[in-house]
Amino acid sequence: MRLSAAMIDNIRFRVSPAEKRALTAAADRRGKTLSEFLREAVSETAQRVGA
């Protein structure tokens, strides 16, 4: 998901080293950065729950 709008806001949360490795590996398998992967996953989940 490449966004054309400037992204100036941040959302921070903590994960364990093992969680970060797993998330980074999943993003790599999809050819995405970790940020892209997480934005897509969170956006898809938000849509499913009606946000």
N, C-alpha and C positions, 0 to 999 in steps of 0.2 A: 504494500500500500504506500505509494509515493504521494505525499500531500503537497499541494502547491501553496497552501496557506502557511504563513510564518508560524512556527511553533515556539512560543515564548513561555508557556506555563510548564511547570514541572510537577510531577507526582512522584513522591519517594516512598519506598517501603523496603523493609528488610527481608532478606532471605538467607538461608544457610548457604555455606559454600557448595554443598551437594546440590541444593535446589538451583543455584546459579549455574552450576555445570550442566545440569539436566536441561534447563531452559535454554542455555546458550547452544547446546548440542542440537536441540529441537529446532532452534532458529537456523542454525547452520545447515541442517538437513533440508530446510525449505528455501535456502538461499537468501535469507533475510537477516538483517541486523537484529540484535536482541530487542531494541526499541520497537522496530517494525513488528516483530513477532508478538510482543506483548500488547502493543496498541491494537493489532488485529484481533487477538484473542479476547481482550477486554471488551472491545467494541461489539464483537459477535455475541458475547455473553450478555452484554447490556441490552442488545436488541431482542434476544430471546426472552429476557425477563421484563421487557416492556419499558425500558428506560427511555 
